[in-house]
């Protein structure tokens, strides 16, 4: 069995979302091979409220409910223990997740992910526990577990052994600042549309040049912001 490279401790209210992800294809295989460990902890198990409530109405009024500080803080402190572990809160207020952030966190041996719900978490709990805020986009989700799955998946692609073929990660979108080139497989002719001739040539240098050109074309068309950044960095 290979050596474990990373552990995720996920704290939230809906463990099922994380557990489904754990049984998924490449991730399930990585867990089975001992490369990854994903643990779930339900915040509700840490509440001192006799009715097991973990939320309440917000001070100052407003719609929705807010997770109370006690179960959140107790859950994080219990799971974290005395170890120096990053605690990430998935929030629209955070740094926007990208390749560099995923690679940054892939260097950690253990990460605690705090998954919020309802209108959010009492700010005092966040101030007392969280070391970083990460956003997966400018939109709102029904629960932080969904964002946690995306965050974990982006990180795991950089962890040795998880993908199986390490070369596959080197050609992904964003790796060189551009979107990935288009892919083709059999049949050679599908409804009158043929695979580009260069891909059938066996000439690796020409294929590489074609793929680089297509990456630039696709990026300029679909992500002009990335393309502008790519050109700027290339000039420097």
N, C-alpha and C positions, 0 to 999 in steps of 0.2 A: 504493500500500500504506500502511495506517495505521501509526502509531508504536507500537512494542511498549510495553506498560504493565507487564508483570511477567514475571519469570523464576523458575522453580522448578528447583532442582538436588536430585534425589532420590538418596540414598545407601542402598543396601540389598543384598540377595542375590537378589531375584527381580524383575528388570527387567520381565518379561513383564506383570506386573500393571499397572504404570504405562503400558507401551506400548499395552495394550488400551484403557486410558482415553483415551489421546491420540487414538485413532481414533474417539472417540465423539461423534457429533452436533454439538452446539453447541461443544464444546471443540475438535474437529477443525477446525471452521470458523474459530474464533478463532486457532488456530495457523496455519492456512493464510493468514489475513489479516494475520499478523504482529503480532497483539496479545499473544500469549502464547508463551512458550518453556518447554518442559518437558524437562529433560535427566535421564538416568539414569546412575548410576555404580555399578558393582558392587564392593562392598567386597572381594570375593575377589581382585580385580585388584591390590590394594595390599598383600597379605600378603607377608612376607619368608620365610614357611615354605616349604620346598622341596616339600612335598606340597600346598601351597595351602590348608592348613587355616586357618580363621578362628575356630574355637571350641575350647573345652576344658572339662573338668569343673570344677565350682565348688569353690573352697577351702571347707573346713568340711563338705563332704559335701552330699548332696541329689540330687534327680533332675534330669535335663535337662543342657543344655550352655549355656555363656556365651560370647558373642562376646569374643574377646581384644582388648586395648586397641590393640596396634600397628597393625593394618590399619584400624581405625576412625579413630584419630587421624590417621594418614597420609592417609587418604582425605579427611577433612574439611579438613585443612590444605592439601592439594593443590588441591582444588576451590575452597576459599575464597580462597586466595592472600593478598594483603595487604589485601583489601577488608573494610570493616566491614559484614558481612552477618549477619543473625540466623540462628542454627542451632537448629532446633526438633526436639526428640526426642518422638516420639509415644509416650506412656506413660500408664498408668492413674494415675500419680502427679501428672500435670499438671493445669493449669487446664482445667476442663470447657468444651469448645468451645461457643460460642453466637454469636449474631448480632454482638454487640459485638466479640468477639475476631476474628471473620472480617473485620469492617470495619476493625479496627485493622491487621491484616496486609495488607489490600488497599492500604494506603498505601505499602507497601514496593515497591521496584523489583525486589528479588531476595530469595529465601528459600531456605535450605538445609534440607532435610528428612532427618533421620536415622531410618531404619526399622530397628527392632530385630527380633530373632528368638530362638527357643528360650526360655531363661529370662531373656534380657535381654542387656545390654551391661555389660562390666566398668566399675564405677563410676568408676575413674580416667579412663577415656576420656570419660565423660560430663562429669565435672568439668572436663576440659581443653578441651572443645569446645562444649558446649551452652549456649545463652543462654536458652532457654525450654522448658518441658515442657507439652505439650498432650495432653489426654485427649478421646476422642470418646464416652466413656461408661464406666460401671462394669461392664465385662466384659473378657474377654481374647480376643484374636484370634490367628490362626496366624502373622500377620506384620504388620509395621508398614506395608507398602505399602498395605494395605487402608485403614488409618487415614489415610495420606497422601493417598490419592485423595479421601476424604471432606473432609479439611482443605482441599485445593486447590479442590475444587468449591465449597465454601462461600465461599471467598475470591473466586473468579473471578466470582461473581454480582455483586460490587460493583465490578468493574473496567470502566471505560468501554468500550462497544462490544461486549463479550463476549455479552451477551444479545440484542443487536440492538435491541430495544425497551426503553429504559431505564425506561419507565413500569411495565413488568411487575414490576420489583423493588420498586417502591414499595407494592404491594398484597400482598406475600408475607406468610406467617405470621411473627409476631414483630415485624414492622416497626413496629407501633403498640402492641406489648405483648400482643396477642391473636392467637389462631389465625385463619387466613384463613376467610372465609365460604364456604358451599357453592356449587358451580358446577353449571350445567345447560346442556344444548344440545339440538339436535333429536334425536328427535321431541318435540313438545309433550306428547304423551300416550304413556307407555310402560307397557304392561301395567296400565292403569288409574290409574297415578300421574302426575299432571299437574305441569308446571312451575309454580312459584308465580306467581300472577296478576300480581303487582307487576313481575316481570321482563319481562312482555310489554307493560307499559303505556307504555313510552317516557318515563316521567316520571323524569328523572335524580335529582331530589332525593329522591323516595320510594324509588327503588332504592338510593341511597346509605344512606338511613336503615335500610332493611331489611337491607342487608349488614352495617352496623355492629351492629345488634341480633343478627343471626345469629352474628357473630364472638364477641360477648359470651356468647351462649348456649352455643356449642360449647366455648369456653374454660372456662367454668364447669363444664361437664359432663366434659370430658376432661382438662383441666389446671387443677384448682382452685388449684394453687400459683401458676400464672401469673396467674390471675384475681385472687387475693388481692393479688398484687404490683401488678397493674394498678390496682385500686381504691385501694390505698395511695398510689401515685404520683399518681393523679388527684386525691386529696383534698389533696395538698400542692402 
